[in-house]
Amino acid sequence: MNSRWCTIGAHRKNTCHQGRYPEQTSANGGAQKVPTSTTPANFTPANSTANTTANTTLVNNTSTNTTAKKLNGMDQGADGIGDEVVDSEIVQRLININDQSLLSTESYKRVDNDIDQTINQITQLRSYTKVHFTRVTNHVKILSTGEHIRHYIMAGNSRGLGFNLEFDVIESELCIQNLKIKIDSYIRREIGHFVENMEKEANLLTFFKGFIEYARLNSQRELFFNAMKQKFSFLAVDVCANYLLKFSDPNDSRISPELIFTWRLNLTSGHVHPDVSLLARMPDHWKSNDEKRVIDQIPYNFQRLVELKGIQPTVEMIVKSIFSDV
């Protein structure tokens, strides 16, 4: 037997790999050669091509079906789960927007509440101190040394008495300088010395303390003057100044006695000291008939009665005794 041939059991793989048929054993036990295949290695049978085409078509159909399933899944996701995701995102955004709007609304409410509280506090302070500011402005001045000075301009009133202030604040030292105080002339005639001292000392706090107290007592003085004019309407009651009141007989002023009541408000270092007095100016024939010198003792007796009874009852008592015949 030719050595090129091998048995089926021993060399099946080699013969299959070489494209040959394996040897077959004859009936007598000998090896019989099987003709070698003459088919080219790259030859494909017709039914193999058909099978390949069918397999390719099947694969393509499978791929198409898979793609269709994926597309269907996407469509189903867009209509189902996708819609739920989108809806949940929209809802979450709306919730966030709503929360932000609620927060902004709450912040506005807090700001409004803070403003209301501030207004209430200012109103309470105004009712307590009786100071009302109508104008407050300030601007910063920078000196050549680089120091910052804030210049203030203030205007306001206390119980109807107006004031205007100008001063500088040295911010690095938190102190006041160049204080200028402007008040009405009739007020300055009475408390001018106090105002000048406050300007020299640049003592803004003491000025407000004294001015507020002065305005309070001045208001009481005005009420008292008005009450006397109404009480003695049958007399000539003249307010000659903010601190002076004169009583006389309107029928015969040349020979009638006069009572001059003064109520001065001495303001020093933020404290107001009332100074009241009552003087009598009498015609000569009244003095000649006054043997006990009662008229000369009116100022002294007035001070004693004021300590016992107060200002208004004492004035009313003396006026009635002097003008009892009117």
Backbone bond lengths (Angstrom), bond angles and torsions (degrees), N, CA, C in turn:
res aa  C-N    CA-C-N  psi(-1)  N-CA   C-N-CA  omega(-1)  CA-C   N-CA-C  phi
1 M - - - 1.469 - - 1.499 107.77 -
2 N 1.276 113.32 135.55 1.461 120.31 -179.08 1.511 109.47 -63.27
3 S 1.361 115.32 136.79 1.472 120.29 -177.70 1.511 113.95 -69.76
4 R 1.335 117.21 -16.76 1.476 119.97 179.63 1.495 111.18 -67.84
5 W 1.256 117.83 -21.06 1.476 121.39 -178.61 1.504 109.51 -97.20
6 C 1.206 113.80 147.06 1.479 121.02 -179.12 1.495 109.57 -129.57
7 T 1.252 114.55 161.84 1.460 118.62 179.71 1.511 109.52 -74.67
8 I 1.332 111.47 162.59 1.481 117.38 -178.10 1.512 109.94 -65.58
9 G 1.329 116.11 -42.69 1.464 118.10 -175.81 1.489 113.29 -68.23
10 A 1.396 116.14 -34.99 1.454 118.32 -173.94 1.502 113.49 -84.88
11 H 1.331 118.37 -38.08 1.470 120.00 -171.74 1.506 112.38 -126.10
12 R 1.341 119.52 39.59 1.467 121.49 -177.70 1.521 110.00 -68.18
13 K 1.294 116.64 -41.21 1.454 119.32 -176.98 1.515 111.72 -67.79
14 N 1.340 117.00 -40.03 1.458 118.79 -178.87 1.509 111.18 -66.02
15 T 1.333 116.66 -42.97 1.455 119.05 -178.08 1.494 110.64 -67.48
16 C 1.328 116.33 -37.08 1.486 118.09 177.20 1.502 110.14 -66.91
17 H 1.329 117.74 -36.59 1.450 120.27 -178.10 1.516 110.61 -70.13
18 Q 1.366 117.17 -31.49 1.456 120.18 -179.16 1.506 112.87 -85.79
19 G 1.295 117.97 -0.16 1.465 120.80 176.84 1.504 113.64 81.25
20 R 1.334 117.47 18.00 1.456 120.97 -179.34 1.507 109.38 -108.01
21 Y 1.319 115.00 157.00 1.460 119.76 173.98 1.497 107.89 -80.09
22 P 1.290 120.20 148.55 1.471 122.13 179.24 1.517 110.32 -76.03
23 E 1.300 111.84 158.96 1.462 117.30 176.86 1.508 109.87 -68.82
24 Q 1.293 116.54 148.81 1.452 122.95 176.53 1.537 108.79 -115.40
25 T 1.261 114.97 145.49 1.483 120.23 -179.00 1.509 108.99 -88.74
26 S 1.302 113.24 132.82 1.479 118.40 -179.26 1.502 109.87 -78.66
27 A 1.289 115.08 177.57 1.461 120.09 -178.41 1.506 111.54 -67.38
28 N 1.320 119.09 -31.64 1.449 121.86 -178.55 1.514 112.05 -86.71
29 G 1.320 116.35 8.79 1.456 119.38 177.34 1.478 114.42 90.61
30 G 1.303 119.80 -2.34 1.449 121.56 178.70 1.494 112.47 -86.15
31 A 1.243 112.97 163.34 1.470 119.12 -179.88 1.484 109.71 -90.15
32 Q 1.262 115.70 133.96 1.463 122.19 -179.31 1.511 108.33 -116.30
33 K 1.347 115.19 130.40 1.464 119.32 -177.58 1.502 109.58 -74.00
34 V 1.305 111.63 140.83 1.469 119.36 175.70 1.506 106.75 -107.36
35 P 1.293 116.74 133.75 1.475 118.14 -176.84 1.518 111.59 -61.50
36 T 1.307 111.48 142.39 1.471 118.17 179.09 1.500 109.85 -75.01
37 S 1.338 115.80 140.90 1.470 120.65 -178.82 1.491 109.61 -70.07
38 T 1.355 113.64 136.36 1.463 119.30 178.99 1.514 112.71 -101.28
39 T 1.307 116.11 11.41 1.480 119.62 -179.24 1.517 109.51 -76.32
40 P 1.314 117.71 132.89 1.491 119.40 178.82 1.516 110.64 -61.13
41 A 1.321 112.35 153.78 1.477 117.72 -178.06 1.503 112.48 -65.22
42 N 1.315 116.11 -32.07 1.471 119.02 -177.30 1.507 112.55 -95.45
43 F 1.277 117.75 14.15 1.465 121.58 -179.14 1.518 109.12 -82.48
44 T 1.307 116.46 135.02 1.472 123.52 179.49 1.489 108.71 -121.53
45 P 1.321 118.15 125.88 1.460 120.03 -179.73 1.508 110.49 -66.56
46 A 1.347 112.83 161.67 1.469 118.75 -176.99 1.500 111.10 -64.73
47 N 1.383 115.59 -47.07 1.468 116.29 -179.47 1.511 110.40 -69.45
48 S 1.333 120.22 -21.61 1.472 121.57 173.45 1.508 110.36 -68.68
49 T 1.368 115.67 -40.48 1.473 119.37 177.48 1.499 110.64 -63.22
50 A 1.319 115.62 -39.88 1.466 119.06 178.80 1.511 110.67 -64.30
51 N 1.372 114.34 -41.45 1.467 117.19 178.66 1.527 111.45 -63.66
52 T 1.352 113.59 -41.35 1.474 117.58 178.79 1.506 111.34 -61.98
53 T 1.353 115.08 -43.99 1.466 119.03 179.19 1.507 110.75 -62.77
54 A 1.341 114.73 -40.30 1.466 118.13 179.13 1.511 111.07 -64.79
55 N 1.376 114.67 -42.33 1.467 117.77 178.74 1.517 111.47 -63.73
56 T 1.372 114.33 -40.52 1.475 118.32 178.67 1.502 110.69 -62.71
57 T 1.336 114.67 -42.63 1.474 118.29 178.63 1.508 110.78 -63.29
58 L 1.354 115.60 -38.87 1.459 119.37 178.96 1.520 111.17 -64.67
59 V 1.351 114.21 -42.82 1.473 118.10 177.93 1.504 110.85 -62.32
60 N 1.380 114.24 -43.88 1.469 117.76 179.74 1.515 110.66 -62.74
61 N 1.356 114.66 -42.03 1.463 117.42 178.89 1.522 110.97 -63.34
62 T 1.332 114.64 -40.63 1.471 118.46 178.32 1.517 111.40 -62.37
63 S 1.376 114.44 -44.07 1.468 118.83 178.21 1.508 111.19 -62.07
64 T 1.384 113.42 -41.55 1.468 117.51 179.40 1.510 110.95 -64.32
65 N 1.343 114.90 -41.79 1.461 118.16 178.76 1.523 111.24 -64.12
66 T 1.342 114.87 -40.31 1.476 118.44 179.02 1.517 111.21 -63.13
67 T 1.369 113.93 -44.00 1.477 118.13 178.29 1.509 110.94 -62.70
68 A 1.349 114.58 -41.65 1.467 118.30 179.08 1.516 110.66 -62.86
69 K 1.354 115.27 -40.73 1.459 118.29 178.15 1.524 111.02 -62.65
70 K 1.327 114.98 -40.91 1.470 118.04 178.49 1.515 111.05 -63.28
71 L 1.361 114.04 -43.87 1.468 117.63 178.95 1.513 110.32 -63.57
72 N 1.370 114.41 -42.82 1.457 117.23 178.17 1.523 110.71 -62.13
73 G 1.337 114.79 -38.41 1.459 117.99 177.73 1.509 111.94 -63.80
74 M 1.374 115.27 -38.69 1.464 118.49 177.63 1.505 110.76 -65.35
75 D 1.353 114.91 -41.75 1.464 117.99 178.71 1.513 110.50 -63.39
76 Q 1.369 113.58 -44.34 1.447 115.79 178.84 1.518 111.02 -63.05
77 G 1.358 116.07 -36.99 1.460 119.01 178.34 1.509 111.25 -65.52
78 A 1.372 115.06 -38.95 1.461 117.96 179.67 1.503 111.15 -66.80
79 D 1.360 115.23 -34.92 1.461 118.20 -178.93 1.515 111.87 -85.32
80 G 1.308 117.59 -24.80 1.457 120.61 -173.78 1.509 112.41 -111.86
81 I 1.357 113.65 -90.46 1.464 119.16 -176.88 1.518 110.70 -63.16
82 G 1.353 116.23 -39.89 1.465 119.30 179.33 1.509 112.03 -59.81
83 D 1.340 114.88 -41.89 1.469 118.15 178.01 1.516 110.80 -62.12
84 E 1.340 115.58 -39.41 1.457 118.06 179.50 1.519 111.04 -64.20
85 V 1.343 116.73 -40.55 1.466 120.16 179.19 1.516 110.62 -63.96
86 V 1.353 115.27 -47.43 1.466 119.24 179.76 1.513 110.73 -61.73
87 D 1.356 115.33 -44.21 1.462 118.82 179.71 1.520 111.29 -61.93
88 S 1.335 116.20 -40.85 1.466 118.64 -179.67 1.523 110.88 -65.89
89 E 1.354 116.62 -37.24 1.458 119.43 177.25 1.524 111.22 -64.82
90 I 1.333 115.81 -43.57 1.471 119.60 179.22 1.519 110.49 -62.79
91 V 1.346 115.02 -43.76 1.464 118.97 179.51 1.524 110.56 -61.94
92 Q 1.351 115.90 -42.05 1.456 119.43 179.85 1.520 111.30 -63.26
93 R 1.352 116.16 -40.85 1.463 119.54 177.64 1.519 111.27 -63.80
94 L 1.327 115.25 -42.83 1.471 118.52 178.48 1.520 110.92 -62.72
95 I 1.341 115.37 -39.06 1.468 118.64 178.23 1.521 110.32 -63.67
96 N 1.359 115.88 -42.73 1.460 119.25 178.85 1.519 111.44 -62.35
97 I 1.354 114.80 -44.50 1.470 118.62 178.61 1.518 110.42 -61.89
98 N 1.326 115.51 -41.75 1.466 119.50 179.70 1.522 110.98 -64.12
99 D 1.365 114.84 -41.73 1.461 118.18 178.15 1.517 110.76 -62.41
100 Q 1.361 115.91 -42.95 1.458 119.16 179.14 1.513 111.45 -63.48
101 S 1.339 115.56 -40.78 1.465 118.21 178.89 1.515 110.57 -65.83
102 L 1.350 115.65 -38.11 1.460 118.12 177.57 1.516 110.70 -65.58
103 L 1.350 115.53 -41.18 1.454 118.72 178.16 1.516 111.33 -63.27
104 S 1.350 116.03 -43.94 1.464 119.13 178.69 1.512 110.59 -63.64
105 T 1.343 116.27 -39.39 1.466 119.28 177.53 1.516 110.58 -63.85
106 E 1.353 115.47 -42.31 1.451 118.63 178.72 1.519 110.78 -63.64
107 S 1.355 116.73 -39.55 1.462 119.24 178.56 1.514 111.06 -63.69
108 Y 1.353 116.34 -41.41 1.460 119.17 176.55 1.522 110.60 -62.31
109 K 1.338 115.93 -40.68 1.456 119.04 179.05 1.518 110.61 -63.50
110 R 1.349 115.97 -40.51 1.458 118.73 179.06 1.521 110.66 -64.32
111 V 1.346 116.33 -41.62 1.466 119.71 178.11 1.521 110.50 -61.96
112 D 1.344 116.03 -44.13 1.468 119.66 178.66 1.522 110.71 -62.06
113 N 1.336 116.03 -41.18 1.464 118.99 178.90 1.521 111.06 -64.68
114 D 1.355 116.18 -40.77 1.463 119.40 178.05 1.522 110.93 -62.61
115 I 1.343 116.15 -41.61 1.463 119.71 179.09 1.522 110.34 -63.76
116 D 1.340 115.75 -43.52 1.466 119.33 179.19 1.524 111.13 -62.41
117 Q 1.329 116.39 -41.61 1.459 119.31 179.02 1.522 111.17 -64.77
118 T 1.341 116.05 -40.59 1.461 119.47 178.68 1.521 111.12 -63.57
119 I 1.343 115.99 -43.34 1.465 119.80 178.28 1.525 110.48 -62.11
120 N 1.329 116.33 -41.62 1.464 119.60 178.43 1.525 111.37 -63.72
121 Q 1.337 116.01 -41.22 1.459 118.92 178.61 1.524 111.33 -64.53
122 I 1.348 115.86 -42.53 1.465 119.27 178.26 1.522 110.47 -63.26
123 T 1.339 116.07 -40.81 1.467 119.90 178.71 1.521 110.92 -62.91
124 Q 1.343 116.22 -42.04 1.460 119.26 178.54 1.524 111.32 -65.49
125 L 1.341 116.53 -42.80 1.463 119.44 177.66 1.522 111.19 -63.73
126 R 1.321 115.38 -39.07 1.462 119.24 178.81 1.525 111.15 -64.57
127 S 1.342 116.50 -42.52 1.462 119.47 178.79 1.524 111.47 -68.44
128 Y 1.326 116.67 -28.16 1.462 119.82 -179.86 1.526 111.14 -81.17
129 T 1.323 117.05 -47.41 1.461 120.67 -176.86 1.520 112.82 -88.11
130 K 1.339 117.47 -19.00 1.467 122.26 -177.68 1.523 111.63 61.34
131 V 1.337 116.25 34.15 1.464 121.69 175.77 1.515 108.65 -115.49
132 H 1.315 115.83 128.87 1.464 121.19 179.91 1.522 108.16 -125.01
133 F 1.338 115.94 115.56 1.463 121.07 178.12 1.526 109.17 -88.11
134 T 1.308 115.68 126.41 1.461 120.97 178.16 1.521 112.28 -100.07
135 R 1.329 116.76 -15.61 1.469 120.00 -179.74 1.517 109.37 -156.94
136 V 1.336 114.98 130.72 1.463 121.44 175.15 1.520 107.74 -141.66
137 T 1.316 116.84 114.23 1.464 121.68 177.90 1.524 108.83 -131.97
138 N 1.328 115.60 155.85 1.459 119.75 177.28 1.518 109.29 -155.44
139 H 1.297 116.08 153.62 1.459 122.40 174.38 1.522 108.21 -149.63
140 V 1.321 115.17 157.32 1.459 121.33 -174.97 1.523 109.83 -97.61
141 K 1.316 114.80 132.07 1.458 121.54 173.82 1.529 108.46 -110.89
142 I 1.320 116.00 133.01 1.462 121.17 179.30 1.525 108.02 -107.54
143 L 1.320 116.16 118.56 1.452 121.07 -179.44 1.522 110.49 -77.81
144 S 1.320 115.15 170.61 1.467 120.11 179.73 1.520 111.70 -64.09
145 T 1.326 116.27 -24.19 1.464 120.44 178.18 1.524 112.72 -80.62
146 G 1.340 116.91 -3.47 1.453 121.15 -177.85 1.512 113.96 87.97
147 E 1.319 116.72 2.33 1.461 120.77 -179.89 1.522 110.14 -77.65
148 H 1.326 115.66 139.27 1.459 121.84 179.94 1.526 109.75 -95.30
149 I 1.323 115.38 127.23 1.462 122.03 176.84 1.513 107.85 -125.70
150 R 1.305 115.71 127.38 1.465 120.67 179.58 1.528 109.21 -100.17
151 H 1.321 115.12 123.93 1.469 121.77 -178.00 1.524 109.45 -98.94
152 Y 1.318 116.02 125.97 1.464 122.46 -177.95 1.520 110.48 -110.69
153 I 1.333 114.58 144.14 1.463 122.90 171.76 1.521 106.90 -129.78
154 M 1.326 116.01 122.06 1.459 121.27 -177.83 1.515 110.20 -128.63
155 A 1.309 114.77 144.99 1.462 121.69 175.06 1.514 108.23 -140.27
156 G 1.324 115.58 143.02 1.456 119.67 -179.80 1.505 110.71 -176.01
157 N 1.311 114.94 -165.77 1.463 120.36 -179.49 1.516 109.32 -154.84
158 S 1.308 113.94 160.60 1.456 122.05 174.71 1.522 108.13 -137.51
159 R 1.329 115.29 113.22 1.467 121.96 -178.26 1.527 111.90 54.66
160 G 1.320 115.63 39.35 1.454 120.40 176.46 1.515 114.99 89.24
161 L 1.325 119.11 -6.70 1.462 122.29 178.76 1.524 108.64 -96.07
162 G 1.328 115.90 117.84 1.455 119.77 -175.62 1.515 113.27 -86.02
163 F 1.333 115.27 157.95 1.465 121.85 176.54 1.519 108.70 -149.56
164 N 1.321 115.27 152.96 1.463 123.32 174.70 1.522 107.89 -133.17
165 L 1.314 115.80 130.43 1.458 121.45 -176.15 1.521 110.39 -124.40
166 E 1.324 114.81 143.33 1.466 122.27 170.38 1.521 107.51 -137.68
167 F 1.313 116.13 133.49 1.459 119.52 179.47 1.520 109.24 -161.42
168 D 1.327 114.82 162.70 1.460 122.43 178.13 1.522 109.44 -111.61
169 V 1.321 114.78 144.76 1.461 121.44 177.17 1.522 108.43 -118.90
170 I 1.316 116.32 119.92 1.463 121.11 174.15 1.524 107.06 -82.92
171 E 1.325 115.88 106.21 1.458 119.50 -170.72 1.518 112.70 -67.54
172 S 1.318 117.52 -32.12 1.467 119.16 -179.00 1.524 111.75 -68.51
173 E 1.334 116.85 -28.21 1.463 121.42 -178.76 1.522 112.74 -111.04
174 L 1.341 116.44 -8.72 1.467 121.83 -179.19 1.525 111.43 52.88
175 C 1.310 115.76 51.09 1.457 121.20 177.66 1.525 109.34 -129.95
176 I 1.333 115.79 160.04 1.460 123.04 -176.32 1.520 109.27 -107.45
177 Q 1.307 115.22 142.34 1.455 120.88 175.07 1.526 109.04 -147.31
178 N 1.336 114.66 165.78 1.475 122.31 178.08 1.531 111.68 57.15
179 L 1.323 116.41 46.84 1.461 121.22 179.25 1.523 109.82 -77.43
180 K 1.330 115.44 128.58 1.463 122.11 176.65 1.527 108.28 -126.67
181 I 1.327 115.39 128.61 1.462 121.85 -176.30 1.520 108.87 -119.35
182 K 1.328 115.26 127.02 1.462 120.95 177.44 1.526 108.92 -119.35
183 I 1.333 115.63 123.80 1.461 122.07 177.34 1.521 108.08 -135.31
184 D 1.329 115.73 170.29 1.460 119.97 -179.94 1.525 110.67 -62.23
185 S 1.322 114.95 150.69 1.469 120.38 -174.89 1.526 112.24 -62.39
186 Y 1.329 118.25 -39.40 1.469 119.68 -178.16 1.524 110.83 -69.13
187 I 1.334 117.07 -27.51 1.467 119.72 175.50 1.524 109.97 -76.06
188 R 1.309 116.16 -38.29 1.465 119.76 -179.00 1.529 110.98 -67.24
189 R 1.320 117.34 -30.17 1.461 119.05 177.13 1.523 111.45 -62.63
190 E 1.331 115.80 -27.74 1.463 119.83 -177.34 1.515 112.88 -93.98
191 I 1.316 118.45 -36.91 1.474 120.93 -176.84 1.529 110.74 -122.55
192 G 1.333 116.51 23.96 1.463 119.97 -177.30 1.516 113.36 -60.27
193 H 1.330 117.54 -38.59 1.464 120.47 -179.36 1.526 110.86 -64.11
194 F 1.313 115.95 -41.91 1.467 120.21 177.94 1.528 111.03 -62.75
195 V 1.319 117.57 -42.81 1.466 121.19 -179.07 1.525 110.56 -63.89
196 E 1.319 117.20 -41.11 1.466 120.29 179.26 1.524 111.19 -62.63
197 N 1.307 117.27 -40.96 1.471 120.11 178.31 1.530 111.51 -64.67
198 M 1.326 116.38 -39.33 1.465 119.38 179.32 1.529 111.30 -66.32
199 E 1.327 117.00 -36.01 1.466 120.12 177.62 1.522 110.94 -67.33
200 K 1.327 117.17 -39.46 1.462 120.17 179.19 1.526 111.23 -66.51
201 E 1.321 115.83 -41.89 1.464 120.26 -178.14 1.526 112.95 -83.92
202 A 1.349 116.97 -10.32 1.475 121.68 -175.12 1.522 110.26 52.53
203 N 1.319 114.55 43.98 1.467 121.44 -176.38 1.524 108.57 -101.07
204 L 1.311 115.69 89.06 1.461 121.02 -176.00 1.527 111.58 -72.98
205 L 1.317 117.66 -37.93 1.461 121.08 -177.93 1.528 111.28 -64.52
206 T 1.328 116.78 -45.50 1.464 120.03 179.61 1.517 111.28 -65.93
207 F 1.336 116.90 -34.79 1.465 118.91 177.30 1.522 110.75 -61.34
208 F 1.340 116.95 -48.19 1.463 119.60 -179.51 1.528 110.72 -63.34
209 K 1.302 116.82 -40.53 1.462 119.95 179.61 1.522 110.69 -60.43
210 G 1.327 117.05 -46.79 1.460 120.50 -179.89 1.514 112.90 -71.85
211 F 1.328 117.12 -39.39 1.463 120.17 -177.72 1.524 111.11 -66.98
212 I 1.328 117.25 -38.37 1.467 120.67 178.76 1.527 110.41 -64.28
213 E 1.324 116.29 -43.15 1.465 119.50 179.09 1.531 110.86 -67.73
214 Y 1.321 115.86 -39.09 1.467 119.15 177.52 1.523 110.59 -62.70
215 A 1.321 117.50 -42.48 1.463 120.76 179.52 1.523 110.99 -63.85
216 R 1.327 117.06 -36.40 1.471 119.96 179.00 1.525 111.04 -64.91
217 L 1.330 116.81 -47.92 1.464 119.91 -179.60 1.525 111.53 -70.20
218 N 1.319 117.24 -33.07 1.465 119.46 176.57 1.521 110.95 -64.58
219 S 1.336 116.51 -36.67 1.460 119.95 176.57 1.526 110.98 -64.44
220 Q 1.327 116.62 -41.04 1.463 119.70 176.72 1.527 111.04 -64.98
221 R 1.300 116.75 -37.44 1.469 120.43 178.78 1.516 111.32 -64.43
222 E 1.334 116.72 -42.02 1.464 119.91 178.04 1.525 111.24 -63.41
223 L 1.322 116.61 -41.31 1.467 119.63 177.10 1.528 111.12 -61.88
224 F 1.302 116.39 -39.13 1.468 119.88 179.03 1.527 111.13 -66.01
225 F 1.310 117.83 -43.62 1.466 120.65 179.03 1.524 110.89 -61.08
226 N 1.326 116.64 -43.76 1.471 119.97 178.90 1.525 111.14 -64.33
227 A 1.327 116.48 -37.58 1.471 119.63 178.73 1.529 110.96 -65.47
228 M 1.315 118.21 -37.95 1.464 121.40 178.56 1.525 111.33 -67.98
229 K 1.298 117.05 -37.84 1.469 119.76 178.32 1.524 110.86 -64.82
230 Q 1.314 116.87 -38.30 1.462 119.42 177.79 1.530 111.54 -74.81
231 K 1.316 117.04 -36.27 1.463 120.73 -178.38 1.527 111.08 -67.26
232 F 1.319 117.19 -41.54 1.462 122.07 -177.68 1.526 109.80 -114.62
233 S 1.283 114.36 57.12 1.468 119.36 179.40 1.522 112.63 -67.62
234 F 1.326 118.50 -19.47 1.459 122.13 178.30 1.524 111.95 -79.65
235 L 1.336 117.29 -7.69 1.456 122.39 177.08 1.527 109.96 -106.14
236 A 1.316 113.76 166.37 1.461 119.71 172.90 1.527 107.25 -88.66
237 V 1.322 116.07 104.02 1.464 122.06 -178.84 1.519 106.78 -110.35
238 D 1.306 115.82 109.90 1.460 121.46 -175.27 1.527 110.05 -114.15
239 V 1.331 114.86 131.07 1.468 120.67 173.70 1.522 106.41 -90.81
240 C 1.307 116.48 96.28 1.463 120.96 -175.99 1.524 112.25 -77.11
241 A 1.311 117.73 -25.91 1.467 122.96 176.55 1.520 107.20 -155.02
242 N 1.309 115.52 175.79 1.467 117.42 -179.01 1.519 112.14 -68.03
243 Y 1.317 117.47 -9.24 1.461 120.88 -179.55 1.535 112.69 -123.75
244 L 1.351 118.72 3.41 1.468 120.88 -172.80 1.521 110.82 -127.97
245 L 1.332 115.32 133.08 1.462 122.87 179.74 1.537 108.36 -131.11
246 K 1.341 116.33 131.29 1.471 120.94 -176.97 1.522 110.69 -120.26
247 F 1.336 115.79 131.41 1.467 122.94 177.32 1.530 108.29 -109.15
248 S 1.340 117.56 135.58 1.471 122.19 177.39 1.520 109.66 -155.52
249 D 1.371 114.62 167.57 1.459 120.92 178.86 1.523 108.30 -84.78
250 P 1.316 119.13 120.43 1.469 119.99 -178.49 1.529 113.20 -70.65
251 N 1.325 118.55 -19.68 1.458 120.64 -176.59 1.525 112.19 -79.09
252 D 1.319 117.63 -35.16 1.465 120.40 -177.91 1.525 108.01 -145.78
253 S 1.284 115.73 78.77 1.462 120.30 -174.28 1.523 112.85 -72.03
254 R 1.376 117.95 -21.47 1.460 119.52 -176.73 1.521 111.81 -74.76
255 I 1.316 117.65 -34.97 1.464 120.74 -178.96 1.520 112.12 -109.93
256 S 1.340 116.55 5.29 1.459 120.34 -178.26 1.522 110.01 -86.83
257 P 1.324 117.36 145.02 1.462 119.59 174.09 1.535 110.55 -68.10
258 E 1.308 116.21 157.18 1.474 122.18 178.44 1.525 109.26 -128.63
259 L 1.309 113.38 138.49 1.460 120.01 172.99 1.524 107.81 -113.87
260 I 1.310 115.49 127.02 1.468 120.85 -178.20 1.531 107.87 -114.93
261 F 1.312 114.28 113.20 1.467 120.66 -179.61 1.522 108.58 -102.66
262 T 1.312 117.06 129.32 1.464 122.25 177.74 1.523 109.11 -121.66
263 W 1.317 113.74 139.11 1.476 120.93 178.25 1.532 106.21 -134.25
264 R 1.309 115.53 93.21 1.459 120.96 -179.93 1.524 110.05 -94.59
265 L 1.328 113.92 150.04 1.466 121.15 177.83 1.522 107.77 -117.54
266 N 1.318 115.81 103.18 1.460 121.50 -179.67 1.525 109.17 -88.72
267 L 1.303 114.92 118.19 1.465 121.11 -174.82 1.521 109.27 -109.76
268 T 1.335 116.23 117.65 1.458 121.69 178.70 1.521 108.94 -139.79
269 S 1.326 116.02 127.16 1.475 122.82 175.00 1.521 113.07 53.23
270 G 1.320 115.92 37.28 1.449 119.75 175.75 1.507 114.86 85.50
271 H 1.310 118.69 -0.22 1.462 122.74 179.47 1.524 108.94 -115.55
272 V 1.332 114.98 139.27 1.458 121.54 -178.36 1.523 108.75 -107.73
273 H 1.311 115.11 128.99 1.460 121.17 179.19 1.525 108.38 -116.68
274 P 1.323 117.76 109.16 1.468 119.88 178.17 1.537 110.80 -67.17
275 D 1.302 114.64 140.39 1.465 121.41 178.51 1.523 107.68 -130.85
276 V 1.321 117.13 105.02 1.466 122.34 -177.66 1.527 109.28 -110.41
277 S 1.308 113.86 147.68 1.469 119.79 177.93 1.519 109.38 -154.87
278 L 1.309 116.08 157.23 1.463 122.25 177.52 1.528 108.06 -136.27
279 L 1.310 115.42 119.44 1.464 121.82 179.98 1.519 109.52 -114.01
280 A 1.351 116.44 150.13 1.471 122.39 179.76 1.527 108.82 -118.48
281 R 1.306 114.78 131.87 1.466 121.10 175.14 1.533 107.75 -118.56
282 M 1.339 115.19 112.96 1.453 120.78 -171.14 1.536 111.29 -115.18
283 P 1.328 116.80 149.58 1.476 120.18 171.79 1.538 111.05 -65.71
284 D 1.312 114.79 164.81 1.470 119.16 -175.96 1.521 112.33 -63.03
285 H 1.326 118.39 -38.83 1.458 119.46 -177.53 1.531 111.38 -68.20
286 W 1.348 117.43 -24.36 1.457 119.55 175.35 1.544 109.27 -71.83
287 K 1.295 115.83 -39.55 1.462 118.79 -178.30 1.533 111.05 -69.03
288 S 1.337 116.00 -37.76 1.470 118.90 179.56 1.517 112.18 -66.76
289 N 1.289 117.55 -31.08 1.464 120.94 178.91 1.525 113.44 -85.89
290 D 1.323 116.87 -8.47 1.473 120.89 -177.92 1.529 108.49 -89.92
291 E 1.322 115.36 82.39 1.460 120.27 -177.05 1.526 111.93 -71.30
292 K 1.336 117.89 -31.51 1.472 121.14 -178.30 1.525 112.35 -90.87
293 R 1.318 115.09 3.48 1.475 120.27 177.70 1.540 111.31 54.75
294 V 1.302 115.89 46.48 1.467 122.00 178.13 1.522 110.31 -70.29
295 I 1.349 116.50 -36.89 1.470 119.98 -177.65 1.524 110.54 -63.82
296 D 1.307 116.79 -39.30 1.469 119.71 -179.29 1.532 112.08 -68.27
297 Q 1.325 116.10 -22.81 1.461 120.00 -178.16 1.541 112.89 -91.36
298 I 1.350 117.43 2.41 1.475 120.09 -178.54 1.528 112.24 -60.22
299 P 1.343 120.78 -46.89 1.476 119.17 -179.61 1.529 113.04 -59.64
300 Y 1.333 116.20 -42.24 1.465 119.48 -179.12 1.523 110.98 -67.34
301 N 1.332 116.60 -47.31 1.464 120.17 179.94 1.535 111.32 -63.47
302 F 1.322 115.74 -32.86 1.474 119.13 178.46 1.526 110.61 -62.66
303 Q 1.317 118.12 -45.63 1.462 121.36 -179.64 1.526 111.47 -62.19
304 R 1.304 117.13 -39.94 1.461 119.94 179.59 1.525 110.92 -66.92
305 L 1.339 116.26 -42.07 1.460 119.32 -179.70 1.527 111.60 -68.18
306 V 1.348 116.82 -33.63 1.474 119.78 178.14 1.518 110.17 -62.35
307 E 1.322 117.49 -39.86 1.457 120.67 178.76 1.522 111.90 -65.65
308 L 1.326 116.55 -29.15 1.458 120.34 -177.47 1.521 112.99 -90.38
309 K 1.323 117.25 -42.23 1.462 121.06 -170.80 1.525 114.29 -115.31
310 G 1.316 118.32 -18.75 1.450 120.28 -176.00 1.522 111.27 103.12
311 I 1.337 115.22 172.16 1.462 120.21 -172.97 1.520 111.67 -70.27
312 Q 1.319 117.38 -56.80 1.463 119.90 -172.68 1.530 113.25 -63.09
313 P 1.329 121.12 -46.83 1.478 118.94 177.79 1.527 112.90 -60.68
314 T 1.338 117.08 -36.09 1.462 119.62 -179.20 1.517 111.52 -67.89
315 V 1.327 117.51 -43.39 1.463 120.82 178.88 1.523 110.03 -63.01
316 E 1.303 117.70 -45.41 1.467 120.93 -179.56 1.532 110.80 -60.75
317 M 1.314 117.98 -40.34 1.461 121.82 -178.77 1.530 111.08 -64.29
318 I 1.317 117.42 -45.97 1.465 120.36 -177.47 1.521 111.16 -71.02
319 V 1.330 118.64 -39.93 1.463 121.16 179.45 1.525 110.32 -62.55
320 K 1.304 117.53 -42.41 1.466 120.85 179.80 1.533 111.06 -64.67
321 S 1.311 118.23 -37.49 1.464 120.82 -179.32 1.529 111.92 -71.15
322 I 1.323 117.50 -33.14 1.462 120.31 -178.96 1.515 110.85 -79.75
323 F 1.315 117.79 -40.05 1.469 121.15 -175.36 1.526 110.76 -108.44
324 S 1.292 116.46 40.61 1.462 120.16 -179.39 1.519 112.49 -70.70
325 D 1.332 118.78 -25.18 1.462 121.88 -178.32 1.521 112.60 -86.45
326 V 1.312 118.49 -7.34 1.475 120.60 -176.06 1.521 109.28 -80.38
